[in-house]
Amino acid sequence: MKNLAILASGSGTNAEKIMEYFQQSSKARVVLVASNKKDAYVLERAKKYNVPGIVFSKAEMENGRLEESLRKHRTDIIILAGFLLQVPGRLIKAFPDKIINIHPALLPKYGGKGMYGRHVHQAVKDSGDSETGITIHLVNENYDEGKIIFQAAVSIEKGDSPEQIAQKVHALEHKYYPNVIESLI
């Protein structure tokens, strides 16, 4: 049985799908939800699944305190689900090829610092691209540049708003992220 920890900064819809998916699994379980924001709704979602939640600061992530909490919970794999801070090299070295992220676009397009949520969907719309999607990848020291594990695409209609694009991308995230995580275990 593998222990999963989820790092999230916001509402936590992907985190909830992952907790729900692994609730009855014999392969893995979510043992911790950690957020860098004390008012992140993901912490409420964690309570619903009886998963412990913690809040940490950027300094605690960089100085090893977050790593201590992850080790205390015997974390095998770290899942980023709407986590907006860059993961420090120290944590990447502590969990080599064991940190997974999902990005709301088809990398290498629309990745990097500041490219998250609505910013990505607006950039996709502004580009006139006919499709977008999701990329699930390993985390390295650079934003959105780790080894790509999985991608899925969805068509964009000419009149789609950034919000409509976001809805299509969220549907892909919810459909595929838990399954891809399971396939890596």
PyMOL CGO cylinders between C-alpha atoms (Angstrom):
from pymol import cmd
from pymol.cgo import CYLINDER

trace = [
    CYLINDER, 0.00, 0.00, 0.00, 1.51, 3.33, -1.10, 0.3, 1, 1, 1, 1, 1, 1,
    CYLINDER, 1.51, 3.33, -1.10, 0.95, 6.51, 0.90, 0.3, 1, 1, 1, 1, 1, 1,
    CYLINDER, 0.95, 6.51, 0.90, 0.00, 9.58, -1.09, 0.3, 1, 1, 1, 1, 1, 1,
    CYLINDER, 0.00, 9.58, -1.09, 0.30, 13.17, 0.09, 0.3, 1, 1, 1, 1, 1, 1,
    CYLINDER, 0.30, 13.17, 0.09, -1.45, 15.97, -1.79, 0.3, 1, 1, 1, 1, 1, 1,
    CYLINDER, -1.45, 15.97, -1.79, -0.10, 19.52, -1.92, 0.3, 1, 1, 1, 1, 1, 1,
    CYLINDER, -0.10, 19.52, -1.92, -2.70, 22.11, -2.93, 0.3, 1, 1, 1, 1, 1, 1,
    CYLINDER, -2.70, 22.11, -2.93, -3.17, 25.87, -2.71, 0.3, 1, 1, 1, 1, 1, 1,
    CYLINDER, -3.17, 25.87, -2.71, -6.85, 26.36, -3.44, 0.3, 1, 1, 1, 1, 1, 1,
    CYLINDER, -6.85, 26.36, -3.44, -10.29, 24.83, -3.68, 0.3, 1, 1, 1, 1, 1, 1,
    CYLINDER, -10.29, 24.83, -3.68, -9.12, 21.27, -4.15, 0.3, 1, 1, 1, 1, 1, 1,
    CYLINDER, -9.12, 21.27, -4.15, -11.49, 19.75, -6.70, 0.3, 1, 1, 1, 1, 1, 1,
    CYLINDER, -11.49, 19.75, -6.70, -8.70, 17.57, -8.12, 0.3, 1, 1, 1, 1, 1, 1,
    CYLINDER, -8.70, 17.57, -8.12, -7.59, 16.66, -4.60, 0.3, 1, 1, 1, 1, 1, 1,
    CYLINDER, -7.59, 16.66, -4.60, -11.13, 15.60, -3.76, 0.3, 1, 1, 1, 1, 1, 1,
    CYLINDER, -11.13, 15.60, -3.76, -11.35, 13.40, -6.86, 0.3, 1, 1, 1, 1, 1, 1,
    CYLINDER, -11.35, 13.40, -6.86, -8.06, 11.76, -5.86, 0.3, 1, 1, 1, 1, 1, 1,
    CYLINDER, -8.06, 11.76, -5.86, -9.20, 11.21, -2.24, 0.3, 1, 1, 1, 1, 1, 1,
    CYLINDER, -9.20, 11.21, -2.24, -12.49, 9.77, -3.45, 0.3, 1, 1, 1, 1, 1, 1,
    CYLINDER, -12.49, 9.77, -3.45, -10.77, 7.50, -5.99, 0.3, 1, 1, 1, 1, 1, 1,
    CYLINDER, -10.77, 7.50, -5.99, -8.29, 6.03, -3.51, 0.3, 1, 1, 1, 1, 1, 1,
    CYLINDER, -8.29, 6.03, -3.51, -10.73, 5.75, -0.60, 0.3, 1, 1, 1, 1, 1, 1,
    CYLINDER, -10.73, 5.75, -0.60, -11.41, 2.06, -1.36, 0.3, 1, 1, 1, 1, 1, 1,
    CYLINDER, -11.41, 2.06, -1.36, -8.14, 1.25, -3.12, 0.3, 1, 1, 1, 1, 1, 1,
    CYLINDER, -8.14, 1.25, -3.12, -5.89, -1.63, -2.15, 0.3, 1, 1, 1, 1, 1, 1,
    CYLINDER, -5.89, -1.63, -2.15, -2.94, 0.02, -3.95, 0.3, 1, 1, 1, 1, 1, 1,
    CYLINDER, -2.94, 0.02, -3.95, -2.74, 3.45, -2.30, 0.3, 1, 1, 1, 1, 1, 1,
    CYLINDER, -2.74, 3.45, -2.30, -4.34, 5.82, 0.14, 0.3, 1, 1, 1, 1, 1, 1,
    CYLINDER, -4.34, 5.82, 0.14, -4.16, 9.55, 0.75, 0.3, 1, 1, 1, 1, 1, 1,
    CYLINDER, -4.16, 9.55, 0.75, -2.50, 10.08, 4.12, 0.3, 1, 1, 1, 1, 1, 1,
    CYLINDER, -2.50, 10.08, 4.12, -2.05, 13.86, 4.12, 0.3, 1, 1, 1, 1, 1, 1,
    CYLINDER, -2.05, 13.86, 4.12, -3.29, 17.05, 2.49, 0.3, 1, 1, 1, 1, 1, 1,
    CYLINDER, -3.29, 17.05, 2.49, -0.92, 19.98, 2.89, 0.3, 1, 1, 1, 1, 1, 1,
    CYLINDER, -0.92, 19.98, 2.89, -1.55, 23.56, 1.84, 0.3, 1, 1, 1, 1, 1, 1,
    CYLINDER, -1.55, 23.56, 1.84, 0.46, 26.73, 1.81, 0.3, 1, 1, 1, 1, 1, 1,
    CYLINDER, 0.46, 26.73, 1.81, -2.75, 28.71, 2.44, 0.3, 1, 1, 1, 1, 1, 1,
    CYLINDER, -2.75, 28.71, 2.44, -4.59, 28.46, 5.74, 0.3, 1, 1, 1, 1, 1, 1,
    CYLINDER, -4.59, 28.46, 5.74, -7.94, 29.34, 4.14, 0.3, 1, 1, 1, 1, 1, 1,
    CYLINDER, -7.94, 29.34, 4.14, -7.65, 26.89, 1.21, 0.3, 1, 1, 1, 1, 1, 1,
    CYLINDER, -7.65, 26.89, 1.21, -10.91, 24.99, 0.82, 0.3, 1, 1, 1, 1, 1, 1,
    CYLINDER, -10.91, 24.99, 0.82, -8.95, 21.81, 0.06, 0.3, 1, 1, 1, 1, 1, 1,
    CYLINDER, -8.95, 21.81, 0.06, -8.45, 21.49, 3.84, 0.3, 1, 1, 1, 1, 1, 1,
    CYLINDER, -8.45, 21.49, 3.84, -12.24, 21.25, 4.31, 0.3, 1, 1, 1, 1, 1, 1,
    CYLINDER, -12.24, 21.25, 4.31, -12.43, 18.65, 1.55, 0.3, 1, 1, 1, 1, 1, 1,
    CYLINDER, -12.43, 18.65, 1.55, -9.76, 16.61, 3.34, 0.3, 1, 1, 1, 1, 1, 1,
    CYLINDER, -9.76, 16.61, 3.34, -11.89, 16.54, 6.52, 0.3, 1, 1, 1, 1, 1, 1,
    CYLINDER, -11.89, 16.54, 6.52, -14.75, 15.03, 4.52, 0.3, 1, 1, 1, 1, 1, 1,
    CYLINDER, -14.75, 15.03, 4.52, -12.49, 12.04, 3.76, 0.3, 1, 1, 1, 1, 1, 1,
    CYLINDER, -12.49, 12.04, 3.76, -10.91, 11.90, 7.23, 0.3, 1, 1, 1, 1, 1, 1,
    CYLINDER, -10.91, 11.90, 7.23, -7.52, 12.83, 5.77, 0.3, 1, 1, 1, 1, 1, 1,
    CYLINDER, -7.52, 12.83, 5.77, -5.29, 14.93, 8.04, 0.3, 1, 1, 1, 1, 1, 1,
    CYLINDER, -5.29, 14.93, 8.04, -4.62, 18.43, 6.77, 0.3, 1, 1, 1, 1, 1, 1,
    CYLINDER, -4.62, 18.43, 6.77, -1.74, 20.74, 7.57, 0.3, 1, 1, 1, 1, 1, 1,
    CYLINDER, -1.74, 20.74, 7.57, -0.76, 24.28, 6.65, 0.3, 1, 1, 1, 1, 1, 1,
    CYLINDER, -0.76, 24.28, 6.65, 2.84, 25.23, 5.97, 0.3, 1, 1, 1, 1, 1, 1,
    CYLINDER, 2.84, 25.23, 5.97, 4.70, 28.36, 4.91, 0.3, 1, 1, 1, 1, 1, 1,
    CYLINDER, 4.70, 28.36, 4.91, 7.05, 28.78, 1.98, 0.3, 1, 1, 1, 1, 1, 1,
    CYLINDER, 7.05, 28.78, 1.98, 9.92, 28.96, 4.51, 0.3, 1, 1, 1, 1, 1, 1,
    CYLINDER, 9.92, 28.96, 4.51, 8.83, 25.64, 6.05, 0.3, 1, 1, 1, 1, 1, 1,
    CYLINDER, 8.83, 25.64, 6.05, 8.84, 24.08, 2.61, 0.3, 1, 1, 1, 1, 1, 1,
    CYLINDER, 8.84, 24.08, 2.61, 12.35, 25.36, 1.96, 0.3, 1, 1, 1, 1, 1, 1,
    CYLINDER, 12.35, 25.36, 1.96, 13.87, 24.61, 5.37, 0.3, 1, 1, 1, 1, 1, 1,
    CYLINDER, 13.87, 24.61, 5.37, 12.75, 20.97, 5.53, 0.3, 1, 1, 1, 1, 1, 1,
    CYLINDER, 12.75, 20.97, 5.53, 9.77, 21.23, 7.90, 0.3, 1, 1, 1, 1, 1, 1,
    CYLINDER, 9.77, 21.23, 7.90, 7.32, 20.15, 5.20, 0.3, 1, 1, 1, 1, 1, 1,
    CYLINDER, 7.32, 20.15, 5.20, 9.59, 17.21, 4.35, 0.3, 1, 1, 1, 1, 1, 1,
    CYLINDER, 9.59, 17.21, 4.35, 9.52, 16.20, 8.05, 0.3, 1, 1, 1, 1, 1, 1,
    CYLINDER, 9.52, 16.20, 8.05, 5.71, 16.15, 7.97, 0.3, 1, 1, 1, 1, 1, 1,
    CYLINDER, 5.71, 16.15, 7.97, 5.70, 14.12, 4.77, 0.3, 1, 1, 1, 1, 1, 1,
    CYLINDER, 5.70, 14.12, 4.77, 8.14, 11.61, 6.28, 0.3, 1, 1, 1, 1, 1, 1,
    CYLINDER, 8.14, 11.61, 6.28, 6.09, 11.44, 9.50, 0.3, 1, 1, 1, 1, 1, 1,
    CYLINDER, 6.09, 11.44, 9.50, 3.12, 10.35, 7.36, 0.3, 1, 1, 1, 1, 1, 1,
    CYLINDER, 3.12, 10.35, 7.36, 5.35, 7.84, 5.52, 0.3, 1, 1, 1, 1, 1, 1,
    CYLINDER, 5.35, 7.84, 5.52, 4.66, 9.49, 2.18, 0.3, 1, 1, 1, 1, 1, 1,
    CYLINDER, 4.66, 9.49, 2.18, 5.70, 7.50, -0.88, 0.3, 1, 1, 1, 1, 1, 1,
    CYLINDER, 5.70, 7.50, -0.88, 4.35, 9.80, -3.60, 0.3, 1, 1, 1, 1, 1, 1,
    CYLINDER, 4.35, 9.80, -3.60, 3.56, 13.52, -3.56, 0.3, 1, 1, 1, 1, 1, 1,
    CYLINDER, 3.56, 13.52, -3.56, 0.71, 14.70, -5.74, 0.3, 1, 1, 1, 1, 1, 1,
    CYLINDER, 0.71, 14.70, -5.74, 0.45, 18.38, -6.70, 0.3, 1, 1, 1, 1, 1, 1,
    CYLINDER, 0.45, 18.38, -6.70, -3.15, 19.43, -7.26, 0.3, 1, 1, 1, 1, 1, 1,
    CYLINDER, -3.15, 19.43, -7.26, -3.43, 23.15, -7.89, 0.3, 1, 1, 1, 1, 1, 1,
    CYLINDER, -3.43, 23.15, -7.89, -0.26, 23.83, -5.94, 0.3, 1, 1, 1, 1, 1, 1,
    CYLINDER, -0.26, 23.83, -5.94, 1.11, 27.24, -6.87, 0.3, 1, 1, 1, 1, 1, 1,
    CYLINDER, 1.11, 27.24, -6.87, 4.55, 27.34, -5.24, 0.3, 1, 1, 1, 1, 1, 1,
    CYLINDER, 4.55, 27.34, -5.24, 7.67, 26.06, -6.94, 0.3, 1, 1, 1, 1, 1, 1,
    CYLINDER, 7.67, 26.06, -6.94, 8.85, 22.86, -5.29, 0.3, 1, 1, 1, 1, 1, 1,
    CYLINDER, 8.85, 22.86, -5.29, 12.37, 23.40, -3.91, 0.3, 1, 1, 1, 1, 1, 1,
    CYLINDER, 12.37, 23.40, -3.91, 15.25, 21.22, -5.06, 0.3, 1, 1, 1, 1, 1, 1,
    CYLINDER, 15.25, 21.22, -5.06, 15.65, 19.88, -1.54, 0.3, 1, 1, 1, 1, 1, 1,
    CYLINDER, 15.65, 19.88, -1.54, 12.18, 18.28, -1.65, 0.3, 1, 1, 1, 1, 1, 1,
    CYLINDER, 12.18, 18.28, -1.65, 12.69, 17.00, -5.20, 0.3, 1, 1, 1, 1, 1, 1,
    CYLINDER, 12.69, 17.00, -5.20, 15.93, 15.31, -4.10, 0.3, 1, 1, 1, 1, 1, 1,
    CYLINDER, 15.93, 15.31, -4.10, 14.19, 13.80, -1.07, 0.3, 1, 1, 1, 1, 1, 1,
    CYLINDER, 14.19, 13.80, -1.07, 11.45, 12.32, -3.31, 0.3, 1, 1, 1, 1, 1, 1,
    CYLINDER, 11.45, 12.32, -3.31, 13.19, 11.64, -6.65, 0.3, 1, 1, 1, 1, 1, 1,
    CYLINDER, 13.19, 11.64, -6.65, 10.69, 10.90, -9.45, 0.3, 1, 1, 1, 1, 1, 1,
    CYLINDER, 10.69, 10.90, -9.45, 7.99, 10.69, -6.77, 0.3, 1, 1, 1, 1, 1, 1,
    CYLINDER, 7.99, 10.69, -6.77, 6.40, 14.14, -7.19, 0.3, 1, 1, 1, 1, 1, 1,
    CYLINDER, 6.40, 14.14, -7.19, 3.64, 14.37, -9.79, 0.3, 1, 1, 1, 1, 1, 1,
    CYLINDER, 3.64, 14.37, -9.79, 1.95, 17.49, -11.13, 0.3, 1, 1, 1, 1, 1, 1,
    CYLINDER, 1.95, 17.49, -11.13, -0.96, 18.19, -13.44, 0.3, 1, 1, 1, 1, 1, 1,
    CYLINDER, -0.96, 18.19, -13.44, -0.89, 21.23, -15.73, 0.3, 1, 1, 1, 1, 1, 1,
    CYLINDER, -0.89, 21.23, -15.73, -4.01, 22.61, -17.45, 0.3, 1, 1, 1, 1, 1, 1,
    CYLINDER, -4.01, 22.61, -17.45, -2.49, 22.75, -20.96, 0.3, 1, 1, 1, 1, 1, 1,
    CYLINDER, -2.49, 22.75, -20.96, -0.58, 20.62, -23.41, 0.3, 1, 1, 1, 1, 1, 1,
    CYLINDER, -0.58, 20.62, -23.41, 2.99, 21.24, -22.35, 0.3, 1, 1, 1, 1, 1, 1,
    CYLINDER, 2.99, 21.24, -22.35, 5.40, 22.54, -23.47, 0.3, 1, 1, 1, 1, 1, 1,
    CYLINDER, 5.40, 22.54, -23.47, 2.83, 25.17, -24.48, 0.3, 1, 1, 1, 1, 1, 1,
    CYLINDER, 2.83, 25.17, -24.48, 1.60, 27.57, -21.81, 0.3, 1, 1, 1, 1, 1, 1,
    CYLINDER, 1.60, 27.57, -21.81, 3.85, 26.40, -19.00, 0.3, 1, 1, 1, 1, 1, 1,
    CYLINDER, 3.85, 26.40, -19.00, 6.19, 28.16, -16.63, 0.3, 1, 1, 1, 1, 1, 1,
    CYLINDER, 6.19, 28.16, -16.63, 6.00, 30.67, -13.82, 0.3, 1, 1, 1, 1, 1, 1,
    CYLINDER, 6.00, 30.67, -13.82, 2.65, 32.44, -13.62, 0.3, 1, 1, 1, 1, 1, 1,
    CYLINDER, 2.65, 32.44, -13.62, 0.94, 30.02, -16.00, 0.3, 1, 1, 1, 1, 1, 1,
    CYLINDER, 0.94, 30.02, -16.00, -1.85, 28.54, -13.94, 0.3, 1, 1, 1, 1, 1, 1,
    CYLINDER, -1.85, 28.54, -13.94, -5.64, 28.52, -13.93, 0.3, 1, 1, 1, 1, 1, 1,
    CYLINDER, -5.64, 28.52, -13.93, -7.31, 31.37, -15.80, 0.3, 1, 1, 1, 1, 1, 1,
    CYLINDER, -7.31, 31.37, -15.80, -3.95, 32.70, -17.04, 0.3, 1, 1, 1, 1, 1, 1,
    CYLINDER, -3.95, 32.70, -17.04, -3.41, 29.50, -19.02, 0.3, 1, 1, 1, 1, 1, 1,
    CYLINDER, -3.41, 29.50, -19.02, -6.96, 29.37, -20.39, 0.3, 1, 1, 1, 1, 1, 1,
    CYLINDER, -6.96, 29.37, -20.39, -6.80, 33.04, -21.45, 0.3, 1, 1, 1, 1, 1, 1,
    CYLINDER, -6.80, 33.04, -21.45, -3.48, 32.43, -23.22, 0.3, 1, 1, 1, 1, 1, 1,
    CYLINDER, -3.48, 32.43, -23.22, -4.94, 29.42, -25.04, 0.3, 1, 1, 1, 1, 1, 1,
    CYLINDER, -4.94, 29.42, -25.04, -7.94, 31.47, -26.16, 0.3, 1, 1, 1, 1, 1, 1,
    CYLINDER, -7.94, 31.47, -26.16, -5.77, 34.41, -27.24, 0.3, 1, 1, 1, 1, 1, 1,
    CYLINDER, -5.77, 34.41, -27.24, -3.57, 32.07, -29.31, 0.3, 1, 1, 1, 1, 1, 1,
    CYLINDER, -3.57, 32.07, -29.31, -6.48, 30.80, -31.39, 0.3, 1, 1, 1, 1, 1, 1,
    CYLINDER, -6.48, 30.80, -31.39, -5.44, 27.17, -30.77, 0.3, 1, 1, 1, 1, 1, 1,
    CYLINDER, -5.44, 27.17, -30.77, -8.02, 24.58, -31.81, 0.3, 1, 1, 1, 1, 1, 1,
    CYLINDER, -8.02, 24.58, -31.81, -7.25, 22.31, -28.86, 0.3, 1, 1, 1, 1, 1, 1,
    CYLINDER, -7.25, 22.31, -28.86, -5.90, 22.31, -25.35, 0.3, 1, 1, 1, 1, 1, 1,
    CYLINDER, -5.90, 22.31, -25.35, -5.78, 19.72, -22.63, 0.3, 1, 1, 1, 1, 1, 1,
    CYLINDER, -5.78, 19.72, -22.63, -3.88, 18.43, -19.64, 0.3, 1, 1, 1, 1, 1, 1,
    CYLINDER, -3.88, 18.43, -19.64, -0.36, 17.27, -19.00, 0.3, 1, 1, 1, 1, 1, 1,
    CYLINDER, -0.36, 17.27, -19.00, 0.60, 15.04, -16.09, 0.3, 1, 1, 1, 1, 1, 1,
    CYLINDER, 0.60, 15.04, -16.09, 4.33, 15.15, -15.46, 0.3, 1, 1, 1, 1, 1, 1,
    CYLINDER, 4.33, 15.15, -15.46, 7.08, 14.49, -12.95, 0.3, 1, 1, 1, 1, 1, 1,
    CYLINDER, 7.08, 14.49, -12.95, 8.32, 17.55, -11.09, 0.3, 1, 1, 1, 1, 1, 1,
    CYLINDER, 8.32, 17.55, -11.09, 11.86, 18.83, -11.49, 0.3, 1, 1, 1, 1, 1, 1,
    CYLINDER, 11.86, 18.83, -11.49, 13.56, 22.10, -10.48, 0.3, 1, 1, 1, 1, 1, 1,
    CYLINDER, 13.56, 22.10, -10.48, 11.92, 24.07, -13.33, 0.3, 1, 1, 1, 1, 1, 1,
    CYLINDER, 11.92, 24.07, -13.33, 8.24, 24.95, -13.60, 0.3, 1, 1, 1, 1, 1, 1,
    CYLINDER, 8.24, 24.95, -13.60, 6.40, 22.51, -15.87, 0.3, 1, 1, 1, 1, 1, 1,
    CYLINDER, 6.40, 22.51, -15.87, 9.53, 20.99, -17.43, 0.3, 1, 1, 1, 1, 1, 1,
    CYLINDER, 9.53, 20.99, -17.43, 9.59, 17.53, -15.83, 0.3, 1, 1, 1, 1, 1, 1,
    CYLINDER, 9.59, 17.53, -15.83, 9.19, 14.30, -17.79, 0.3, 1, 1, 1, 1, 1, 1,
    CYLINDER, 9.19, 14.30, -17.79, 5.73, 14.06, -19.35, 0.3, 1, 1, 1, 1, 1, 1,
    CYLINDER, 5.73, 14.06, -19.35, 3.80, 11.00, -18.21, 0.3, 1, 1, 1, 1, 1, 1,
    CYLINDER, 3.80, 11.00, -18.21, 0.43, 11.56, -19.87, 0.3, 1, 1, 1, 1, 1, 1,
    CYLINDER, 0.43, 11.56, -19.87, -1.45, 14.06, -22.01, 0.3, 1, 1, 1, 1, 1, 1,
    CYLINDER, -1.45, 14.06, -22.01, -5.08, 14.30, -23.09, 0.3, 1, 1, 1, 1, 1, 1,
    CYLINDER, -5.08, 14.30, -23.09, -6.58, 16.86, -25.45, 0.3, 1, 1, 1, 1, 1, 1,
    CYLINDER, -6.58, 16.86, -25.45, -9.94, 18.51, -25.94, 0.3, 1, 1, 1, 1, 1, 1,
    CYLINDER, -9.94, 18.51, -25.94, -11.22, 20.64, -28.83, 0.3, 1, 1, 1, 1, 1, 1,
    CYLINDER, -11.22, 20.64, -28.83, -11.81, 24.34, -28.46, 0.3, 1, 1, 1, 1, 1, 1,
    CYLINDER, -11.81, 24.34, -28.46, -14.65, 25.99, -30.33, 0.3, 1, 1, 1, 1, 1, 1,
    CYLINDER, -14.65, 25.99, -30.33, -14.02, 29.43, -31.79, 0.3, 1, 1, 1, 1, 1, 1,
    CYLINDER, -14.02, 29.43, -31.79, -16.44, 31.14, -29.41, 0.3, 1, 1, 1, 1, 1, 1,
    CYLINDER, -16.44, 31.14, -29.41, -15.33, 29.37, -26.23, 0.3, 1, 1, 1, 1, 1, 1,
    CYLINDER, -15.33, 29.37, -26.23, -14.59, 31.72, -23.34, 0.3, 1, 1, 1, 1, 1, 1,
    CYLINDER, -14.59, 31.72, -23.34, -11.69, 31.11, -20.95, 0.3, 1, 1, 1, 1, 1, 1,
    CYLINDER, -11.69, 31.11, -20.95, -14.29, 29.82, -18.46, 0.3, 1, 1, 1, 1, 1, 1,
    CYLINDER, -14.29, 29.82, -18.46, -15.67, 27.34, -20.99, 0.3, 1, 1, 1, 1, 1, 1,
    CYLINDER, -15.67, 27.34, -20.99, -12.13, 26.20, -21.81, 0.3, 1, 1, 1, 1, 1, 1,
    CYLINDER, -12.13, 26.20, -21.81, -11.50, 25.77, -18.08, 0.3, 1, 1, 1, 1, 1, 1,
    CYLINDER, -11.50, 25.77, -18.08, -14.61, 23.57, -17.74, 0.3, 1, 1, 1, 1, 1, 1,
    CYLINDER, -14.61, 23.57, -17.74, -13.43, 21.31, -20.54, 0.3, 1, 1, 1, 1, 1, 1,
    CYLINDER, -13.43, 21.31, -20.54, -9.95, 21.04, -19.02, 0.3, 1, 1, 1, 1, 1, 1,
    CYLINDER, -9.95, 21.04, -19.02, -11.33, 20.36, -15.51, 0.3, 1, 1, 1, 1, 1, 1,
    CYLINDER, -11.33, 20.36, -15.51, -13.38, 17.48, -16.93, 0.3, 1, 1, 1, 1, 1, 1,
    CYLINDER, -13.38, 17.48, -16.93, -10.17, 15.95, -18.33, 0.3, 1, 1, 1, 1, 1, 1,
    CYLINDER, -10.17, 15.95, -18.33, -8.34, 16.50, -15.03, 0.3, 1, 1, 1, 1, 1, 1,
    CYLINDER, -8.34, 16.50, -15.03, -11.04, 14.77, -13.01, 0.3, 1, 1, 1, 1, 1, 1,
    CYLINDER, -11.04, 14.77, -13.01, -11.33, 11.92, -15.49, 0.3, 1, 1, 1, 1, 1, 1,
    CYLINDER, -11.33, 11.92, -15.49, -7.63, 11.12, -15.86, 0.3, 1, 1, 1, 1, 1, 1,
    CYLINDER, -7.63, 11.12, -15.86, -5.55, 12.31, -12.90, 0.3, 1, 1, 1, 1, 1, 1,
    CYLINDER, -5.55, 12.31, -12.90, -6.53, 9.59, -10.38, 0.3, 1, 1, 1, 1, 1, 1,
    CYLINDER, -6.53, 9.59, -10.38, -6.19, 6.85, -13.02, 0.3, 1, 1, 1, 1, 1, 1,
    CYLINDER, -6.19, 6.85, -13.02, -2.75, 8.01, -14.10, 0.3, 1, 1, 1, 1, 1, 1,
    CYLINDER, -2.75, 8.01, -14.10, -1.60, 8.20, -10.48, 0.3, 1, 1, 1, 1, 1, 1,
    CYLINDER, -1.60, 8.20, -10.48, -2.78, 4.63, -9.94, 0.3, 1, 1, 1, 1, 1, 1,
    CYLINDER, -2.78, 4.63, -9.94, -0.95, 3.45, -13.06, 0.3, 1, 1, 1, 1, 1, 1,
    CYLINDER, -0.95, 3.45, -13.06, 2.32, 4.79, -11.58, 0.3, 1, 1, 1, 1, 1, 1,
    CYLINDER, 2.32, 4.79, -11.58, 1.99, 2.82, -8.35, 0.3, 1, 1, 1, 1, 1, 1,
]
cmd.load_cgo(trace, "trace")
